[in-house]
Amino acid sequence: MARILIIDDDEPFRIHLGTLLRNAGHVVLEVDCALHALDKIALDPFDLLMTDIFMPQMDGFELLSTLLRRHPRIRVIAMSGGGTGMTPNLALNVAKKLGAIELISKPFQPGEVIRAVDRALQADPT
């Protein structure tokens, strides 16, 4: 069981992902934007963060840069369905270069998410 923070502005997607992870035995908190995520992380430790890339106010790229500067050992899974002229693959490749340890393209298969979470939790967060 891990403590997982989901960051995504798409409420139906966030709820669906949260339900999937809770059913897998994890403790999950969901927020709708990167700014709320930074507030939550400052107050509470999480084993894993799962963030969308394209969100208003602060995108996932800026969130990743900020998070890894403040918490260099934090584990992050980046998720994207593409946006603002970027394909999901390009967005996820940029997220990987910024420090995401796993990548998930939207839409996803439930088993794909569970496997990515398992790998991320077993990864050395260096």
Summary of the structure (lengths in Angstrom):
residues: 126
radius of gyration: 12.9
end to end distance: 21.0
largest distance: 36.9
contacts: 405
relative contact order: 0.17
helix: 46%
strand: 21%
